[in-house]
Amino acid sequence: MDEVPFERMADDTYEDVRFADLRTFLVVQRLLSVAATARELKVTPSQVSKAIVRLEQRLGQRLLARSSKGVALTPSGRRLVPQVQALLTRFEQLRSHGKRAELELTFAAEPYLLAICFPILAGSLPGVSLLGIAAPQALLRARMADNVFDLTIVGADSGKLPGAWSRDAIGTMRKGLFATPKRAAQLGAMPIQPSALRDVPFIMPLVTVGTEPTTGDDGCPLSPADRRIGHQTISMAVALDAAVESDQVTFGPAASARRYVESGLLVEVRVAGWDIREDLFLAYNAERVRKRTRDAFLSHLREVLLAAISGKSTR
């Protein structure tokens, strides 16, 4: 019988090929023994032989040369091994894809909020595969209408939401000013007056608009124009580390600075008249996120923010 290349098998022939037979063929070619293959697959030698014969008939090719000493691959069998391996690998990938989480959602938030919320959400939402995106607040508001993400955390000043988007309150985040103990002592007895900060360098948030980096809004009562700008970075975590090393001050969420304060690396500097609290909301596309999923997000985010404020673990 003329040999038929594997890639050119007729559709009806291909449909009759059993994946179990292909797997059996790969085990036989590895062990070069029908008996050993039967033991590994926990079947009878007769079943192994029938699988190989069936595969040879469907492919129109002799795959194994049989003798009293065992079996060996024919030239056709050797040529088919990598193709069969590739086919089974692709099949397993398709099976694995089918076993992925039933729901994939993109969740966006400011970097510090993503760092606080994402790990808990990832471990508390079975059946959901999360893609986390970190971006500054202004960019989150601007991209909401583009549906780049399904859910995001926004502030009270997020304005009118586009299209199918809605929002629900999840909690409040307090912000404060943080400095090294040395710098705090230099500023004087607390609460200090805002005027005491006039010549103190601030580590400022940095955002990228288009291709140009620019100073972002950190919610500080002192505008960038009223502050001496020191280092700039896109990450609150980096800003806190830089504050420890450079003796500059930084303004941001108290929850992000908690471990620095508890370890004594930084202290919170109380400023007269400053009690900055930001109301936070979960914004979501109601057409793309089911109510049950929204409710789960709201429940976990409220718990996470409450824990972040109190300093208590959610676990």
Legacy VTK file of the C-alpha trace (Angstrom):
# vtk DataFile Version 3.0
C-alpha trace
ASCII
DATASET POLYDATA
POINTS 315 float
0.000 0.000 0.000
1.334 3.485 -0.870
2.243 5.594 2.116
0.124 8.702 2.790
1.848 11.697 4.446
0.380 12.446 7.870
-0.422 16.057 6.939
-2.475 14.968 3.925
-4.711 12.320 5.481
-8.283 12.465 4.225
-10.741 14.081 6.624
-12.717 10.904 7.178
-9.513 9.000 7.957
-8.309 11.676 10.397
-11.619 11.701 12.223
-11.293 7.963 12.900
-7.810 8.226 14.440
-7.958 7.697 18.193
-5.812 9.829 20.425
-5.375 6.819 22.697
-3.784 4.953 19.793
-1.421 7.864 19.145
-0.364 7.852 22.802
0.146 4.092 22.659
2.352 4.508 19.585
4.553 7.045 21.414
5.006 4.710 24.373
5.877 1.788 22.093
8.438 3.837 20.176
10.020 4.873 23.496
10.148 1.394 25.047
10.440 -0.655 21.832
8.473 -3.426 23.526
4.791 -4.319 23.335
4.915 -6.089 26.683
6.627 -3.169 28.446
4.132 -0.746 26.868
1.239 -2.871 28.118
2.642 -2.810 31.651
3.105 0.975 31.613
-0.370 1.638 30.223
-1.938 -1.078 32.403
-3.533 -2.856 29.446
-2.924 -6.218 27.776
-0.278 -6.756 25.073
-3.132 -7.654 22.733
-4.692 -4.221 23.256
-1.373 -2.541 22.474
-0.974 -4.555 19.274
-4.533 -3.791 18.189
-3.976 -0.066 18.797
-0.868 -0.054 16.595
-2.538 -2.075 13.836
-5.557 0.191 13.935
-3.334 3.267 13.677
-1.340 1.795 10.794
-4.552 1.023 8.921
-5.939 4.513 9.385
-2.667 6.209 8.385
-1.909 3.805 5.569
1.641 3.290 6.797
3.704 0.636 8.563
4.934 2.191 11.786
6.644 -0.730 13.468
8.771 -3.631 12.264
8.062 -6.715 14.373
10.473 -9.582 15.046
11.143 -12.234 17.669
13.418 -9.735 19.448
10.727 -7.080 19.782
9.741 -4.081 17.700
11.563 -1.286 15.915
10.412 1.861 14.182
10.134 1.823 10.416
11.387 4.906 8.521
7.750 6.067 8.314
7.355 5.542 12.035
10.448 7.622 12.793
9.188 10.458 10.567
5.811 10.474 12.291
7.070 10.572 15.890
7.683 14.356 16.119
4.382 15.076 14.329
2.410 12.833 16.667
4.149 14.390 19.662
3.284 17.887 18.402
-0.329 16.891 17.772
-0.776 15.459 21.266
0.925 18.472 22.837
-1.454 20.784 21.010
-4.410 18.667 22.086
-3.323 18.853 25.736
-2.976 22.613 25.424
-6.531 22.832 24.125
-7.742 20.679 27.004
-5.876 22.852 29.503
-7.380 25.979 27.959
-10.801 24.501 28.418
-10.039 23.977 32.113
-9.110 27.603 32.695
-11.226 29.774 34.939
-14.730 30.134 33.620
-14.527 33.926 33.877
-11.666 36.253 32.928
-11.805 39.841 34.173
-9.464 42.811 33.943
-9.162 44.785 37.177
-7.427 48.179 37.172
-6.381 50.425 40.036
-3.713 52.837 41.169
-0.460 50.981 41.892
-0.792 51.175 45.673
-4.408 49.954 45.587
-3.547 47.137 43.195
-0.782 46.025 45.566
-3.203 45.997 48.511
-6.267 44.501 46.816
-5.098 42.202 44.028
-3.571 39.391 46.148
-6.729 39.046 48.256
-9.024 39.150 45.227
-6.879 36.571 43.417
-7.191 34.160 46.328
-10.851 34.781 47.125
-12.645 34.530 43.790
-12.786 30.888 42.648
-13.572 30.474 38.982
-12.270 33.941 38.128
-8.991 34.648 36.349
-7.823 38.208 37.028
-5.629 40.444 34.907
-4.351 43.297 37.082
-3.470 46.669 35.563
-1.799 49.484 37.502
-2.402 53.026 36.278
-2.782 56.534 37.713
-6.280 57.734 38.559
-6.489 60.208 35.672
-5.663 57.508 33.138
-8.181 55.113 34.662
-10.941 57.667 34.270
-9.892 58.465 30.714
-9.761 54.824 29.572
-13.007 53.703 31.191
-15.036 54.500 28.083
-12.619 52.437 25.958
-13.475 49.299 27.982
-9.813 48.432 28.390
-10.754 46.911 31.763
-13.906 45.510 33.356
-13.603 46.888 36.890
-11.589 49.649 38.487
-11.287 51.629 41.705
-12.008 55.349 41.377
-12.299 58.304 43.705
-15.327 60.445 44.442
-14.200 62.937 41.796
-14.435 60.395 38.962
-17.255 62.410 37.373
-20.025 61.027 35.201
-19.343 57.444 34.224
-19.634 56.421 30.566
-22.240 54.128 29.031
-22.979 50.976 30.989
-20.605 51.843 33.831
-21.819 52.103 37.431
-20.091 52.437 40.780
-20.585 51.431 44.429
-18.815 52.726 47.517
-16.186 50.408 49.011
-14.536 52.501 51.725
-12.297 55.394 52.656
-8.524 55.678 52.479
-6.693 58.113 54.748
-3.611 59.887 53.450
-0.753 61.453 55.346
2.733 62.910 55.243
5.673 60.600 55.997
9.271 61.357 56.851
12.248 59.811 58.626
12.392 60.351 62.406
15.323 62.697 61.834
13.442 64.846 59.337
10.310 64.834 61.504
12.336 66.091 64.493
13.736 68.915 62.363
10.204 70.014 61.468
9.387 70.636 65.130
6.633 69.704 67.531
3.533 68.218 65.964
1.179 69.199 64.631
3.401 71.374 62.488
2.135 74.268 60.423
1.971 73.828 56.625
4.413 76.733 56.309
7.097 74.549 57.928
7.119 72.452 54.754
7.972 75.324 52.435
11.621 74.352 51.930
11.279 70.603 52.463
11.777 68.472 49.306
8.816 66.206 48.466
9.062 62.924 46.590
6.358 63.454 43.995
4.227 61.064 41.910
5.165 60.787 38.270
2.711 59.887 35.515
3.164 59.444 31.791
0.774 61.263 29.494
1.452 60.098 25.955
5.229 59.822 25.897
5.965 62.689 28.268
6.345 62.152 32.026
4.678 64.767 34.217
4.055 65.399 37.898
0.861 63.707 39.092
-1.712 64.589 41.735
-1.148 62.852 45.075
-4.049 64.579 46.855
-1.787 66.643 49.100
-3.325 69.913 50.406
-0.184 71.656 49.174
-0.247 71.903 45.388
2.907 71.011 43.449
3.413 74.736 42.862
3.544 75.304 46.621
6.054 72.543 47.277
9.739 72.035 46.674
9.821 69.077 44.295
12.480 66.507 45.013
12.615 62.999 43.546
9.748 61.713 41.395
8.526 58.153 40.857
5.465 56.290 39.588
5.217 53.998 42.627
4.238 54.815 46.205
6.301 51.874 47.422
9.367 53.282 45.678
8.589 56.753 47.073
8.520 55.376 50.621
11.828 53.553 50.129
13.308 56.735 48.682
12.034 58.738 51.654
13.914 56.393 53.984
17.144 56.731 52.016
17.041 60.394 50.949
15.462 62.124 53.958
12.850 63.699 51.694
9.161 63.538 52.622
6.320 61.906 50.728
2.551 62.199 50.876
0.310 59.221 50.256
-1.983 56.480 51.602
-1.424 55.616 55.242
-2.051 51.938 54.489
0.935 51.838 52.125
3.225 53.375 54.761
2.053 51.229 57.681
4.934 48.747 57.738
7.488 51.581 57.435
5.924 53.327 60.416
5.643 50.141 62.470
9.327 49.337 61.820
10.406 52.853 62.809
11.881 53.709 59.413
9.342 56.486 58.906
6.924 58.437 61.053
3.695 60.128 60.108
4.046 63.882 60.361
0.840 65.476 61.645
0.097 68.789 59.973
-2.376 71.308 61.401
-5.629 71.275 59.458
-4.794 68.153 57.481
-7.194 65.224 57.752
-7.244 63.890 54.219
-9.579 60.997 53.485
-10.444 59.771 50.012
-13.729 57.987 49.352
-13.192 55.038 47.021
-15.644 53.321 44.687
-15.655 50.150 42.649
-16.605 51.125 39.100
-17.676 48.354 36.750
-19.178 47.761 33.341
-22.588 46.357 34.273
-22.981 44.734 30.850
-19.774 42.728 31.213
-19.675 41.932 34.926
-22.488 39.871 36.415
-24.177 41.007 39.620
-22.958 37.998 41.580
-19.375 38.769 40.577
-19.795 42.464 41.369
-21.148 41.608 44.803
-18.162 39.349 45.471
-15.736 42.100 44.442
-17.524 44.633 46.642
-17.506 42.327 49.658
-13.802 41.496 49.395
-12.700 45.053 48.598
-14.608 46.465 51.561
-12.961 43.877 53.789
-9.516 44.630 52.368
-9.840 48.395 52.788
-11.188 48.040 56.305
-8.211 45.835 57.166
-5.803 48.285 55.494
-7.166 51.126 57.611
-7.143 49.163 60.861
-3.857 47.394 60.206
-5.429 43.980 60.754
-4.901 41.081 58.358
-7.833 39.742 56.348
-6.494 36.195 56.845
LINES 1 316
315 0 1 2 3 4 5 6 7 8 9 10 11 12 13 14 15 16 17 18 19 20 21 22 23 24 25 26 27 28 29 30 31 32 33 34 35 36 37 38 39 40 41 42 43 44 45 46 47 48 49 50 51 52 53 54 55 56 57 58 59 60 61 62 63 64 65 66 67 68 69 70 71 72 73 74 75 76 77 78 79 80 81 82 83 84 85 86 87 88 89 90 91 92 93 94 95 96 97 98 99 100 101 102 103 104 105 106 107 108 109 110 111 112 113 114 115 116 117 118 119 120 121 122 123 124 125 126 127 128 129 130 131 132 133 134 135 136 137 138 139 140 141 142 143 144 145 146 147 148 149 150 151 152 153 154 155 156 157 158 159 160 161 162 163 164 165 166 167 168 169 170 171 172 173 174 175 176 177 178 179 180 181 182 183 184 185 186 187 188 189 190 191 192 193 194 195 196 197 198 199 200 201 202 203 204 205 206 207 208 209 210 211 212 213 214 215 216 217 218 219 220 221 222 223 224 225 226 227 228 229 230 231 232 233 234 235 236 237 238 239 240 241 242 243 244 245 246 247 248 249 250 251 252 253 254 255 256 257 258 259 260 261 262 263 264 265 266 267 268 269 270 271 272 273 274 275 276 277 278 279 280 281 282 283 284 285 286 287 288 289 290 291 292 293 294 295 296 297 298 299 300 301 302 303 304 305 306 307 308 309 310 311 312 313 314
